[in-house]
């Protein structure tokens, strides 16, 4: 018996030609698609460049596969595929068409057969679709755009156009949009704390955080993006923000976690108990102590400054945990005075915090972090 996949579709007429758009169950689409990544094939000394897709990245597949299981899972944009015209038949209808996909059996040369399992080639969306291989038990429909009978050059053109035309979304904007979520989540809490740090009159970050990742009109001296600030806070709340966000949506509260979790994520208990103000208080106290200890470096925003910019912030956020755990072994608010006593042990001066000592990039941030540990004696 010949396997067939029948899909209600609508024709879409654009400059490149006509293609069809519809909806298919992920499991059905996965069954007929082959993954055709870009590769070099050596044929008798002649190199052929085959396929159009980027090679699959297992880490990305794993991440999407995990996302599929959450309450938030949604893929509103189309998987784009190409189908050989010998495997496709269109039945015209008054309101819509029906696209029937089936294998092709060549009557003369079996080498030209096209099996059901590879009658479609993915042009865009390979990671999304591949992620359903481990989630076949989940009923999930996907929008799909289907090109019929196009050649390799056209496939490549579509792939390039779709991917080159996409603008990478600003992460600060992504985090900012969590404020619209009705449910609590690690991302929303981290965002709200970043906003409070930027707005509170007595905050050392007052007016210094670029909301939405770009400079705010009429403000000067913004040295940190919202995304940078959020990403520094988030790991202290959650090891897996996506899972914790999903737990909150499913059951509305978060479980107790063992004591070892505290040393890695000292803000989790505050978040779990809806005491986000204590997270804010700890950060305010720590960074106020930093701003007092190294006032000149903290207020210097010119070329070569480090302490109040991304590298300095990243190093200080790593150092915060060491200082916090040096002072307490239970979730509590550590005072500015206690943090200042630790910082006063450091021999670093305002003049140290320049790009000459700590160049841009992760190496500079890591070096500054180590210097803070060593000069305060928290670690040898």
PyMOL commands that set and color helices and strands:
alter all, ss='L'
color gray80, all
select helices_A, chain A and resi 26-32+58-68+85-87+110-112+116-118+126-134+152-164+171-180+186-199+211-213+226-234+241-251+260-264+268-272+276-293+295-299+310-327+336-343+350-352+362-376
alter helices_A, ss='H'
color red, helices_A
select strands_A, chain A and resi 4-14+17-25+33-34+39-43+46-50+79-83+88-91+97-102+120-124+141-148+209-210+224-225
alter strands_A, ss='S'
color yellow, strands_A
deselect
rebuild
show_as cartoon
